Amino acid sequence: MRRKFYNGSMKFFMYLCSFLTVALLLFLMGYIAWRGLPHLTWQLISTQTSHRAHTIGILPNILNTLYIIIITMIIALPISVGAAVYLTEYATNRKVVAIIEFATETLTGIPSIIFGLVGMLLFIQLMGLKSGILAGGLTLVMMIMPTIVRTTQESLKTVPMSYREGALALGSGKWYMIRTVVLPNAIDGIVTGCILAIGRIIGESAALLFTAGFGLKLNSFVKSLQSSSATLTVALYVYASEQGEIDVAFAIAVILMLLTLLINFLADLAGKKLRKA
């Protein structure tokens, strides 16, 4: 009887926690959609802000968000996956590996505002870059690399050692074995790390306030690299706190939510395609 009561209680609490989690998510999504969808117009998402015409447009902010995702992931993904492969497959000094793993875990917990200050001092003041997508992207690279490294490492560790031994026994070289056997079986962890990294890029504002800037003007990709360019989250902050445009802020929140869902879906689809390949 005691065992049945204990099992029933644990099952009830698990169902309760699951229900509260899903309910909270649905409440947040529903409230944001309820407040933001009525103000989400084609003019808002297809134009830029004009003070003369007294109109608000967030097309530059949408493009800046996509630009900074591309720049950050192009730099961070190969370095992070390469570092994880080295730590898992090549490194032999376990003390050094442990120190690096501890450092990456510590970096994931550092507040983003500190990364913003370091990025401003390093990339803007020391290296001479201007506030823009490039400085903001390099700052975000420092932020998301630990996440991708740790998730890729843990995924590589789940690949059975027999897979490696079988490939080597058939005459495969170590890099060929890693490329054709280990990495394809660890693709789930790599995709998960990318999704977490992109989610942090989309939702980041504190670090970008110091490095990417507040610019609301529409620029080309090349020009935005060295021009003040606000992403969607920075624009949300500007419109909500400085200009009092709460309705516009909720409309931007809807776009951020939809963009996050779309990117997660595409990343999951890409992971399935890579697994089949």
N, C-alpha and C positions, 0 to 999 in steps of 0.2 A: 504493500500500500504506500509506504514511504517513497519507494522508487517511482511508482506511477505518479504520485503527487509531484515529485521533483521534476520528472520528465514533462508532465503537463504544464507545470509552472514555467519551465524554461521555454517550452514551445509557445506558450501564451506571450511571454515577454519578447521572444523573437518576432512573432507576428505583430505585436504592438510596436516594436521599434521599426520594423519594415513599413508598417502603415504610417507612422509618424513621419518617416523619411520621405515617403512618396507623397504624403499629404502636404508636407512643407514645400516640396519641389513644385507640386501642382498649384499650390497657393501663390508662390512667388511668380511662376510663369503666368498664371491667370491674372494676377493683379497687374503685372507689368503690361500684359496684352490689353487689359481693360482700360488702363490709363493711357497707353501709348498708341494703340491702333487707330483711334479716331483722329489723331493728329499726324499720322503717317501718310503723307501725300506724295504724289509724283514730283511736285515742285520742290519739296523738301529734300528728296534724295537725288535729284537730277540737276540741281543748281548749287551755286556757292552764295555765301552770305553777301548781301549788298546793303551797305548802310545808307546809300542814297535812295534806293528804292524801298528801304525798310523791309526787306525780305530776308529770310533765313534759309540757307541751303547747306547740306552736309556732304555733298559729293566729294569735296576735297578730303574730308575726314575719312570717308569710306576708302578712297584710293590710298590715302596715307597709311591706313591700317593694313591694307593688302601689301603695300610696298614694304612696310617694316616686317611683316610676317615673312615675305620672300627673302629679304636681306638677312634676317636673323637665322632662318632655317638653313639657307645656303651655306652660311659660315659655321653654324653650331653643329649641324647634324653630322657631317663627315668627321669633324674633330672629336665629337663626343663618342660616336660609334667606334672610331679608331682607338680612342683611349680605353674604352671598355674592352675591346678585343685584346689590346696589349695587356691590360691588367689581368684578364681572365686566361688568355691562351699563351702569352709569351713571358710575362714577368715571373721571375724565379725567387726574388727576395720577398718573402712574405711580410716582413716588417715594413718594408717600403709600401707594399700594396695596402697593408692595414692603415698606414698613415694617410695615404691618398684617399682611401675609402672614408676614413674619419673626416678628412678635410672636405670632401664632397658632401657628406651628410651635414656637416656644420654649415656649409655655404647655402644649402637649401633652406635653412632656418633664419638666415640674415634678413632683416627687413628691407624691402625694396627701396625705401628712401635712402638707405646707405649706399646701395648700388648706384642710385642716381647721383649722389654726391661724388662718389668715386669716379663715375663716368664723366661727370662735368669737369673734375680736376684733371683726369687723365686724357680724355679725348678732345675736350674743348680748350682747356687752358694750357695743357702741356704739349699736346700734339697739334694744336692750332686749328682743329676742325670747327666749323660753324654749327650752331644748333640746327638739327635737321634729322632726316631719316637715318643717315649713316651713323652719326653719333649715338642716336637712340638705339639703332639696331645693334651696334657693338656693345652698348651697355646691357641690352637684353641677352646678348650672347653669354655674357658672364653670369647672368641670372639663371638661364635655362640649361646650361651645360651640365651642372651637377645632376639635375633631374634626369636628363637623357642618359648620362653615364651610368647612374645607379640602376635605372630600370633595364637598360641594355645588359649590364653586368649580371643582374639577377636572372634575366632571361637566358643568357648564355650558360649560366650555371645549371639551369634545368635540363639542358641537352644531355642525354645519357652519354657517359664516357665510352660506351660500347660503339656508338656511332663514329666517334673519332678513331678508335682503335681499328674498326672495320675498314674505314677509308684509308688509314695509313697502311694497314696490312695488304690492301689491294694495290699498293704502290703510289698512292697519292702523296704529293708534297703537302707540307703543313698549311701553306697559304691556300692552296687549291682545296684542301679539306675544309678549311674555315669558310671559304667563299661558297662552296657547293653543298656542304653538309651542315655546318654549325649555324651559319647566319640564316639560311632558309628556315631552320627549325626554331630559331629565336626571333622570328619576324614579329610575333605577337607582342613581345616585350618592347621591341623597337618602336612599333606603331603606337603602343600605349604611351611610351615616353614622348613621342612626337605630339600626340593628342594633348597630353598634360602641358607640354611646352607651348603649344599654340594657344591653349586656353589661357596660360599665364601671359602670353604676349598680348592677346586680345584684351584681357582684363586689366593690364598694367597701366597705371597713370602716374604714380608718384615718381618713379624713376624717369619717365619721359618728360615730366614737367621741367627737369633740369637739363635735359639733353636734346629732345626733339623740338620743344618749344610749343607756343600757343597759336602759331599761324593758321588762319582759316582761309587763306587764299589758295586757289587752284593752281598747282604747279605740275610740270611734267615729272616723270620719274627721275631723270637726271638732275633737274633743278632742285627737286625736293630733297636730294641727298645733302645739300648744303644750304637749305633754306628752312626757316622755322615752319614746322608742319605738325599740326595737331592731329592725333589719332581720334578715333571715336570716343574713347574713354576720357581723354583730355578735353575734347569738345563738350562732352556731357558735364564734366566738372565746370567748365567755363560758363555754359549756358545756365546751369542750375544754381551755382553759387555766386557768380559775378553779374550775370545779366537777368537773373530771376525768371528765366524761361523754363518753368518746370514741365510744361506740356512737351516742349521740344526735347527736354532731357529724357522723358519717358518714351518718346518716339525713338530716340537714339538707343535706349535700353532694349527696345523691341528688336531693332536691327542687330545689336550685339548678340542677343539671344538667338536670333535666326542664323546669324553668321557662325556662331559657335556650333549650333546643331548641324549646319551644312558642312563645316570643315570636319567635324567628328565623323559624319557619314562618309565623306569622301576618303578620309584616312582609313576608316574601317574597310571600305571597298577596295582601296589600294592594297591593304594588307591581305585581303582574300585573293586578289589577283596575283600578288607576289608569292603566296603560298602555293597556288596552283602552278605557277611557273617553275 
